[in-house]
Amino acid sequence: MPATSDIVSHWHHSVEGLSTSSLDFYTALERALKSKEAPVRTERIQLGEGGVLSAKRTYLRVSYERLVFDIGATPFGKDFFFSWWLGRRTPDFGAMVGCAVLIALPVVLLIFMKVAGAFVGLILFAGILAGAFLYMQQGGRIGDTSMEDIVLAVPILGPLYLRFFKPVTYYSEDTRIMFEETVHRVVKDVVGGILTVNNLRPLTPEEALPKDHKAGR
């Protein structure tokens, strides 16, 4: 799964004799999430069926902070298959970018100190860093982690950012659970509606459960 690691949980359901539209399914999910005013970001992504030259399939990605649901829907012969994978995004930038930022930070600090003086320059530099961290913290809640990816790739700055700006708290765990349950409930409801319209049996309680789950961030 590109840009993700540590799969948290997975769910799938195969329906015999069902013919429906994957894109309509994604649209219904987006509409349902919007009606709930859930603080998530949705986007259509293309993932390969196999290697580099393999065909691409469209998935719906739902993001909250570093957690992402990749939701799929596809025909399989005369049947239809629904699934989602919940995982944690990893930084899209490698160690090289992190080292480059680590080298650039002292240079920027020296420029600030030269222009504004040692004390004022240091205060300004620290203030800008704190402001950038707060901005990244807010942006991550709706899935915009582009700047955060850079910071997390920096050897020293990344751990400090996680320690002081993204600690594991009761609230962070509660919101993670709410995100998982909200998206899963929406998927179940939309799949259930499709089954009802096509006069097919509803999901059983066992079929509605995720296949595996790992607690924690």
Steps between C-alpha positions, in 0.01 A plus 500: 500500500683816386589755767356288782635251749378307802154395383259559788201304373333366189148418386355340187176354374423312179146506358386232256311609190537874558576750225549860608721803440819549700501875435136535609593313818784745569271797431245365748773461762624855444145634529437307823825620658422857400154478658664393827733804481784264584840680515652277231642546153392282208672448167495252213835328458645258245676192637667234291364146485856371516841632393606820326346417161178346635154645445366760743184487709317790657461505878343752733746622764362653820763671716513626857839610631736211408223237481359409160219278380556367147156381392455279195207365301540281194321229301637146507334305223126504577562601860601827665762562765514780760801560724692752705848511648575726795866592545731774621673727251876511506695810395521531122852644526812299567798552726675710235236773522506484878877545507476790254250675730721431801791669323285793383361586845829628648557705185158664538570562869831671418326723244239603759769575758704700253204710388323551835776439752585189698225516763216633282600271215486196728158603634366555148637165382344316796168679445489408133578136582224490763253660259591251228450211743156629601404545134606144421309369801176659378555401138564138594152470645349523152763288334729778373832359624733626227695735729486253786659236277808719463534561873456132588783413260744724690706282740482726809208733427256219414509327841479838677192591295329171589595536867373854556239561228355154420508300826271203549213614723154378595358753253724386214404136563129586527505693172687216329231256614223737391660533156522123457146435618346789304650400166428131554139579594458710185642222283266244660198728455573570133569132424181412687303746288637345181402153621148618586445667161610180326280278720799320648541382859647754744836470670506269799658630824803279437541624141489860620796461736854601398718197431784605727586788726804642681447746780709811540650753262 
